[in-house]
Amino acid sequence: MGNAFGIINLRKMKMNDSSKPNTPKRKIKKAKYGQKIPWRFPSGLPPNLPPILLETILIKDTAPSCEPTLLHEPNNGMINHLYKTEEIDGVMMIAKTHRFRKKCVTTILCKSVPKKITRNRDYF
């Protein structure tokens, strides 16, 4: 008699077919990993912008009765987006609007854009 209690010898046991799980064998599609990055837009073009994002704060005119340093209150869709204007009189503007407590804060960066210098290719 030994000191072992409740020992089962598993080498002598045989598994029945009923003890196997009844899940069907599915073909698992393995992801192909590699160096090639898949094309994101199958149609060839990126999607169009929603119309609410086309209305930028930087282009809107202020009313004559308003103070010119104040901007319009932005829509909810305009918050947390980066806006860039085209070059107007050699100046480009980049703006971002975010919410701070109950107020909207717009940060605007104005940058002068240097004129493009065209070089004559005959010298090279």
Summary of the structure (lengths in Angstrom):
residues: 124
radius of gyration: 33.4
end to end distance: 100.8
largest distance: 104.9
contacts: 148
relative contact order: 0.11
helix: 10%
strand: 19%
